[in-house]
Amino acid sequence: MTNGGTVAAPFYLQVQVYNPLTGQGIAGVTVTIYRSKNGVAQSSLTLTTDSNGIAQICGMSGYTVSDQLQIGYPDVSAPGYITAPGDSNVPVTTSPGVPSFC
């Protein structure tokens, strides 16, 4: 979320770990998310998925419309599943208002 100006607005994040064959979420998976702003590492978050395979955070430290954000994660592993490769550049979208999951 951005306010369109130079005052920082909150950052919201929702991820889902799921079985790509069934689409079923995988519960209890620890996921570490890395965040960079303008090419500088800002923070890492460690989240655990819920019963639907979803992990989320609401209102994390802000950013402005001119900031370039990059979200990434290392390999993800869940018991009984093959390790999924990490991604160093996950798409980030801007939306008005607070997302429904918050």
C-alpha positions as CSV (number, residue, x, y, z in Angstrom):
1,M,0.0,0.0,0.0
2,T,1.3,3.5,-0.8
3,N,0.0,6.9,0.0
4,G,1.3,8.4,-3.3
5,G,3.6,10.8,-1.5
6,T,6.8,11.0,0.5
7,V,5.2,10.0,3.9
8,A,5.7,6.3,4.5
9,A,2.7,4.0,4.2
10,P,2.3,0.5,5.7
11,F,3.4,-2.7,4.0
12,Y,1.2,-5.8,4.0
13,L,2.2,-9.3,3.0
14,Q,0.4,-12.6,2.5
15,V,2.0,-15.8,1.2
16,Q,0.7,-19.3,0.7
17,V,2.7,-22.6,0.6
18,Y,0.7,-25.2,-1.3
19,N,1.0,-28.5,-3.1
20,P,1.0,-27.6,-6.8
21,L,-0.6,-30.9,-7.8
22,T,-3.7,-30.4,-5.6
23,G,-3.7,-26.7,-4.8
24,Q,-4.1,-27.7,-1.1
25,G,-2.3,-25.4,1.4
26,I,0.4,-26.9,3.6
27,A,0.2,-26.1,7.3
28,G,3.1,-25.6,9.7
29,V,5.7,-24.6,7.2
30,T,8.3,-22.0,8.3
31,V,8.9,-19.4,5.6
32,T,11.5,-16.7,5.7
33,I,10.9,-13.6,3.7
34,Y,13.6,-11.1,2.8
35,R,12.8,-7.5,2.0
36,S,15.0,-5.0,0.2
37,K,14.2,-1.3,-0.4
38,N,16.0,0.6,-3.1
39,G,18.6,-2.3,-3.4
40,V,19.4,-2.3,0.3
41,A,18.5,-5.2,2.6
42,Q,15.9,-4.0,5.1
43,S,14.6,-7.0,7.1
44,S,13.8,-10.6,7.2
45,L,10.6,-12.1,8.5
46,T,10.1,-15.7,9.7
47,L,6.4,-16.7,9.4
48,T,4.6,-20.1,9.9
49,T,1.7,-21.1,7.7
50,D,-1.7,-21.7,9.2
51,S,-4.0,-24.7,8.5
52,N,-4.6,-23.3,4.9
53,G,-0.9,-22.9,4.2
54,I,-1.2,-19.1,4.6
55,A,1.1,-16.7,6.5
56,Q,0.6,-13.0,6.6
57,I,1.8,-9.8,8.2
58,C,-0.2,-6.5,8.5
59,G,1.2,-3.0,8.7
60,M,5.0,-3.8,8.6
61,S,7.4,-0.8,8.5
62,G,6.4,1.6,5.7
63,Y,7.7,2.7,2.4
64,T,6.9,5.6,0.0
65,V,5.7,5.5,-3.6
66,S,9.2,6.3,-4.9
67,D,10.8,3.3,-3.1
68,Q,11.7,0.2,-5.1
69,L,10.8,-2.9,-3.1
70,Q,12.1,-6.4,-3.7
71,I,10.7,-9.5,-1.9
72,G,12.4,-12.9,-1.9
73,Y,12.5,-16.2,-0.1
74,P,15.0,-19.1,0.2
75,D,14.1,-22.7,-0.6
76,V,10.9,-23.8,1.1
77,S,10.7,-27.3,2.6
78,A,7.7,-29.1,4.2
79,P,7.7,-32.6,5.6
80,G,6.8,-35.2,3.0
81,Y,7.2,-32.7,0.1
82,I,10.0,-32.0,-2.3
83,T,11.8,-28.8,-1.5
84,A,10.6,-25.9,-3.6
85,P,13.2,-23.5,-5.0
86,G,13.5,-20.0,-3.6
87,D,12.8,-16.8,-5.5
88,S,14.8,-13.6,-5.2
89,N,12.1,-11.4,-6.9
90,V,8.5,-12.0,-6.0
91,P,6.0,-9.6,-7.6
92,V,4.8,-6.8,-5.3
93,T,1.5,-4.9,-6.1
94,T,0.3,-1.6,-4.8
95,S,-3.3,-1.3,-3.7
96,P,-5.4,1.4,-2.0
97,G,-6.6,0.7,1.5
98,V,-6.0,-2.1,4.0
99,P,-6.3,-5.6,2.4
100,S,-9.2,-7.8,3.5
101,F,-6.9,-10.3,5.3
102,C,-5.9,-7.5,7.8
